[in-house]
Amino acid sequence: MSAEDLEKFETEQELALYREYRDVVGLFSHVVETERRFYLCNDVDLQVRGEGAGVYFDVRMNDAWVWDVYRTARFVKNVRVITFKDVNVEELPPREIELPD
């Protein structure tokens, strides 16, 4: 496999992942972004643990979809992330109007 073939394959995989994201985003109420992954979920619990320089985040999500091109199964029942890095949690607005493709 040439470098060009590999690049084309990766581009096709990323495009397929974006299309899947576009199809499923309306099923979820929250977006969670960590330093390693991007998640869609319907239930998120973010806890700040430790104190001082030892602070870390304990994030638990239920009914999640993971943005990861290398995963074969992106729907996950339960996710737990423990990180010292930033975590961004956003509530998605309800979808009132379906836009045509």
Stockholm file with secondary structure:
# STOCKHOLM 1.0

chainA/1-101         MSAEDLEKFETEQELALYREYRDVVGLFSHVVETERRFYLCNDVDLQVRGEGAGVYFDVRMNDAWVWDVYRTARFVKNVRVITFKDVNVEELPPREIELPD
#=GR chainA/1-101 SS CCHHHHHHHHHHHHHHHHHHHHHHGGGCSEEEECSSCEEEEEEEEEEEESCGGGCEEEEEEEEEEEECTTCSCCEEEEEEEEESSCCEEEECCCCCSCCCC
#=GC SS_cons         CCHHHHHHHHHHHHHHHHHHHHHHGGGCSEEEECSSCEEEEEEEEEEEESCGGGCEEEEEEEEEEEECTTCSCCEEEEEEEEESSCCEEEECCCCCSCCCC
//
